[in-house]
Amino acid sequence: MLTRHRQALQLLLLGLLATLVLLGLYLVFLRTAPGQRFDDIAFEGRKAIRLAARRPATFLVHVLTIPSVLLGCAWIAVDTVRRGWWRTGAVALGSVALTVVLARLLKGAVTRPELVDLAYASSRNTLPSGHTAAVMAVLLAAVSACQAPIRAFLASAAALLAAIYVTALIGSGWHRFSDVFAGMALAVAVTSIATATRLFLFEDSANSHGNAGWFYQNLAMPVRVGLLRPVRVVGVMSLGALIVLVLLQNPTPDPRHSLLSYILVVLACCLFSMVSVFVFAQILGCPRLPSEPEIETETLSRGAR
């Protein structure tokens, strides 16, 4: 069980880590020639997939972006006002607005110098992806502002939707990998810090001091083994980072190399989006439903006997 201030401190740490990820993406994939080349090769790798498979991705981007943001904001506003959680709703919607504004400001302030001959040449900066930042911010804001008993189910749906969206966005050719990853990192940083500030300032009914291990006890085996064990997540991401470093050292326009790079960046984005949502929700707390047995109590009773 986590206290409110401990939850806030953990959210601040999550926001700091996301900020460092955003800074690292800028330094590696915008300011170095190998980083730009790998980013561009991964971007071109989507062409190895048949056009018939890329068209649904473009359709999903158009369908999910604006409707999901508008419907998500409307649901947050209506639900929090109806329950009298106006401060929770204000912070949640404010984090979404701040994420969108920061994404626009960063696009204007951050430059992408053309250090190599890019297949997708453009002097216009596209980092971070405003589409990704807006959608991810709405999903996290909804998880933070919802009723505690439904947070686990909403977080699971949000994680799945985030993974689908980032895959569609990269596959459609709308943004580079670094743009999408940076958009997610920005949303996680802003929403985590905003929610932590809310928890420091006041307590409301949306906050739960319930069982922080709910996800691990109740989600399916692939999720809890693959996404909720920090050591394994760090191991997988370290292996991915090692592969990226090898590819950065010897980039090549070979189609097989491009496809490998594309698959790698899609998996990285999906992993980051799902882990971020699950960790964010787990910090806030997901208490057991009234119908669920008290596993810990039963264990203690058996030990006493």
N, C-alpha and C positions, 0 to 999 in steps of 0.2 A: 504494500500500500504506500503510495507516494503522497506526501503533503503538497499543498498548493504551491508553496515557494520552491520546493524541490522540483516539482513539475516545471515551474517557470525557468529554473536554472538549467534543466536538461534541454528545454526548448531553446534557450539562448545558445547553448552549446551546439545544438543542431543547426541553428541559424548561422553560427560562426563557421561551422564546417562547410555549409553550403556556400558561404561567401568565399571561403578559401578555394573551393572547387571552381567557382566562377572566375576568380583571379587566375587560377592555374590554366583554365581554358583559354583565357585571353593571352597569357604569356606564351603558351605552347603553340596554339593553333592560329594565332593572329600575328605574333611577333617573331616567329621563326620560320625559315624557309622549309625545313622538313615537315613541320607541323602543317603549314599551308598545303604542301604537296599531298600529304596523307589525307587531309580533309577533302581535298579536291578529288583524289582517286576514289575515296569512299563514296563521294557524291556521284561520281560517274559510274560506280559499281551497280547502281540501281538499274542501269540500262541493260545489264545482263539478264534481268527478269523480263519476261514477255510483257508486251504492251497491254495485253488483255488483263494481266494481273495488276498493272500499275493504275489502270483507270479507276477501279474501285477505291484505291487509296486516295486519289484526287477527289472522288465523290464524298468519301468519309470526311476529308478535311473541310469541305464546303458545308457539309451537313452538321458536323459536330461543333465547329468553332463558335460562330455567333449564337446559334440556338442554345448550346450548352452554357455559355457565359450568361446570356440573358435569363434563361430559365433558372440557372443556379442562383443568380443574384436575387431573382424574384422569390424563389423558395426560401432563401435565407431571411429576406426582409419580412415576408409574411409569417413564417414560422416563429421567428424571434419576437416580433411585435405581438403576435397572438398570445404568446406565453409570457409576455412582460419582460423579455430579456433584451430590451432595447439597446443596452450598452454592449452586450455580446454581439448583436446584429450590427451595430455601428462599427465595432472593431473589425469584424469579419469583412464587411463590405469595404471598409476603409483600407484593409490590407489588399483587397483585389484592386481597388483604384490606384493605390500607391504602386503596386507591382506594374500595372499597365503604364503609369506615368514614368516610372524609372526605366522601363524597357525602352520607351520612346526617347528618353534623355540619353541613355547609353548608346543608342543607335546613332545619335547625333554627335556624341562626344568621343566615342571610340572609333578609331580608324583601322582599316584593314589594308596595310600597304601590300602591293603586289610584288612579293619577293621572288616569285617563280612564275613561269608561264602557266596560267590556270586555264583548264579546259572550260571552266565556267567563269570567264574573266569578268570582273566587276569591281570598279573602284568604290562602289556604294557599300557601306557597311551593313551587314545583316545580323550582327550579333548584339544582343540576344534576340531570339525569335519571340516577337510579341504575341503571336498566336499561342505558342506553347506556354509562355508566361501567364497569359490570361486564363487559359483553360486549367492549368495546374493550380493557379491561385484560387480559382473558384472551387475546385475539388477539395483543396485543403481547408478553405474557409468553411465549406459546408460541413466537413468532418469536425472542425473545431466548434461550430455553433449548434450542432444537432443535439438531440437528447442523448444522454449517456447510454441508455439501454440499446439504442439502435446504432451506436457509433461503429461497432465492429462490422455490422452488415453494410453500412454506408461506406466505410473505409475499404472493404473488400471490393465493392462495386466501383469505387473511385480509382483504386489501384488498377483494376482491369481496364477501365475506360482510359486511364492515362497511358497504359502500355499500348493499347490499340491506337490511340491518337498519335503518339510519337512515332509509331511504326508507319502509320499512314502518311504522316507529314514528311518523313525522310523518304519513303518510297515514292511519293508523288513528285519529288524534286522541288518542293517548295522552299526548303531550307537545307543548309549543310548540317552535318552532324554536330559541329561545335555550336551552331546557332540554337539548335533544339536543346542540347544539353545545358547550355547557358541559360536558356529560358526557364528550364525546370529548376536549376540551381537558384536563380533569382527569386522565383515564386516560393521555394522552400525557405529561403533566407528571410524574406519579408514577412511571410505568414507566421513563421516560427517566432520571430522577434515580436511581432504584433500580438500574438497570442500570449507570449510570455509577459509582455507588458500588461495585458488584461488581467492575468492571474496575479501579478504583483499588486495591482491597484485595487481589485475587488474580486469577490467570489460570487458566482452565480449558479443557477441550476444546471447550466450546460456543462459545468465542470464536474468531474467525477474523481473521487478518491478511491475508486474501486480497484479490482484486481488488475494489476498491470500486466500479469501473465495470461490474460484471457485468450489472446491470439494464439499463443503457443499451445494452450490446452485444447482449443476448440477448432482451429483451422485444420484443413486436410494436411496429410503428411508431406506432400511436395512443397507446400507453402511454408510450413513451420520449419522444415529441415533446410530448405533452400534459401529462405528470405529472412528468417528470424533468429538465426544463430550468427552473431557478429563475427566470430572467428571464421566461419565458412564464407560469409559474404566478403570479408576482407581478403580471404584467400583467393576467391574467384576474381575479385576486382584487381588484385595484385597480379594474377596470371594474365588477365586482360591487358593490364598496363605494360607487362613485360612483352607481350605480343606486339602491342602498339609501338614500343620502343624499337623492337627489331624491324618492324615495317618502316618506321621513321628513318632508320639508318640506311635502308636499301629500298626506297620506293621505286616502283616500276609501273608503267601503264599496262602491263600484261592483264588481259581480261580476267584471268583466274585470280590474280592478286587483287584487282578491283572488287570482284565479287566477295572475296574473303574479307576485305576491309569493310565492305558494306554490311555483311552479315555481323561482323564484330561490333560495329558501331550501333546497329539496331539492337543487338542483345544488350549492349552497355546501357543504352537509353531506357530500354524496358526494365532492366534490373534496377537502375537508379530511381525510376519513377515509382515502381512498386515498393521498393524498400523505404523510400522517403515517406510515402503515404502510410505504410504500416507502422513505421517507427513513430511518426507524428501522432497517430491515433493511440498507439500503445502508451506513449508518455502521458497523454491526457487521461487514459484509463477507460477500460471497457468492462464494467461490472457484469457479473452473471445475471441472467434473467431469473425472475422469481421461480420459474418452473425447473431450473437446473439444480442438481444436487450439490450440496456443499462438500466438495471432494476433500478439502483440507480437514473439515470437521470429522468426516467419516474416518479418515486416516488416523486422526488423533484418538478417536473413540476405540478403534481396533487396537492401537498401541496400548491404551489404558487397560483393555481387557487382557 
